[in-house]
Amino acid sequence: MDELKKPRKKDRVVKVQVIERRGEGADEELVKLCKYMRIMSDRDTDATVTQVLKTMMIAGRDKPVGGSELAKMSGLNRITVIHHLKRLEIAGVVKKEETKYIMQPKNAGEMLLEFKSDMDKMFSEMDDLAREIDREFEGMLEEGPGKEVLPPLKKVRRRQE
């Protein structure tokens, strides 16, 4: 008896590149950089944010990548990946484009230059603030002893509930 062979649909091959974890979960250099830039929190004991960043530096360098795709590539939970992507977005390292993310700087060198530029601006502003505070306090000291330097504190009445 002749068996009728059903035509098989062409098998679809999906290629997924898994980014391996090294050491304690990420490269030591990337861990240090993320700590210096305050991207990595003390709660991130497994350095998962650096794993997400490393995966983004490879997969999201030139095209937007979604959280599910990054989760498959990194071997991390999708919710964890999205949590860290939001942290990286706040830090200015990745940019959200609709429902996907792309690296803002294209590599660690650019990322560090942007961070340095932001820090330079912040230190310049802090320097201006410190000088203004010093001028105000010097002005208060010039008024001399026995003079009212600071206005009296207002008494605030608390409401009884």
URURVEN-V796040 format. One record per pair of residues at least 4 apart in sequence whose C-alpha atoms are under 7 Angstrom apart, sorted by the first residue. I is the first residue (numbers start at 0). J is the second residue. D is the distance in Angstrom with one decimal. If there is no record, write none. Layout:
I:J:D
I:J:D
This chain:
15:72:6.6
16:72:5.9
17:72:4.5
17:73:6.0
18:54:6.5
18:72:5.8
18:73:5.4
20:24:5.1
20:25:5.6
21:25:5.3
21:26:6.1
22:26:6.7
23:45:6.7
24:45:5.9
24:46:5.8
24:47:6.8
24:50:6.8
25:30:6.7
25:46:6.4
25:49:6.1
25:50:5.6
26:30:6.3
27:31:6.2
28:32:6.2
29:33:6.1
29:49:6.4
30:34:6.2
30:46:6.8
30:49:6.1
31:35:6.1
32:36:6.1
33:37:6.0
33:38:5.0
33:39:5.3
33:49:7.0
34:38:6.1
34:39:5.2
38:87:6.9
38:90:6.7
39:43:6.6
39:48:6.4
43:47:6.5
46:50:6.7
47:51:6.3
48:52:6.1
48:83:5.5
49:53:5.9
50:54:6.1
50:73:6.8
51:55:6.1
51:73:6.8
51:80:6.3
51:83:6.9
52:56:6.1
53:57:6.5
54:58:5.9
54:69:6.8
54:73:6.3
55:59:4.5
55:60:6.5
55:102:6.5
56:60:5.3
56:102:6.6
56:106:6.6
58:64:7.0
59:63:5.5
59:64:5.5
59:100:7.0
59:101:4.9
59:102:5.6
60:101:6.3
60:102:5.2
60:105:5.6
62:101:6.0
63:96:7.0
63:99:5.4
63:100:4.9
63:101:4.4
64:68:6.7
64:69:6.9
64:99:5.1
64:100:5.3
64:101:6.4
65:69:6.3
65:98:6.6
65:99:4.4
65:100:6.2
66:70:6.0
66:77:6.1
66:80:6.2
66:81:5.8
66:99:7.0
67:71:6.4
67:77:5.7
68:72:6.3
69:73:5.9
70:74:5.6
70:75:5.0
70:76:5.8
70:77:5.0
70:80:6.1
75:79:6.8
75:80:6.6
76:80:6.3
77:81:6.2
78:82:6.1
79:83:6.3
80:84:6.1
81:85:6.2
82:86:6.6
83:87:6.1
84:88:6.0
85:89:6.2
86:90:6.3
87:91:6.3
87:92:5.2
87:93:5.7
88:92:5.7
88:93:4.8
88:94:5.7
91:103:6.9
92:102:6.2
92:103:5.3
92:104:6.4
92:110:6.8
93:100:6.3
93:101:5.5
93:102:4.4
93:103:4.7
94:100:5.5
94:101:5.4
94:102:6.2
94:103:5.6
95:99:5.8
95:100:4.4
95:101:6.5
96:100:5.7
104:109:5.3
104:110:5.2
105:109:6.5
106:110:6.2
107:111:6.1
108:112:6.3
109:113:6.2
110:114:6.2
111:115:6.0
112:116:6.1
113:117:6.2
114:118:6.1
115:119:6.0
116:120:6.3
117:121:6.2
118:122:6.0
119:123:6.1
120:124:6.3
121:125:6.1
122:126:6.0
123:127:6.3
124:128:6.2
125:129:6.0
126:130:6.2
127:131:6.2
128:132:6.1
129:133:6.1
130:134:6.2
131:135:6.2
132:136:6.2
133:137:6.0
134:138:6.2
135:139:6.4
136:140:6.3
137:141:6.3
138:142:6.8
139:148:5.8
142:146:6.6
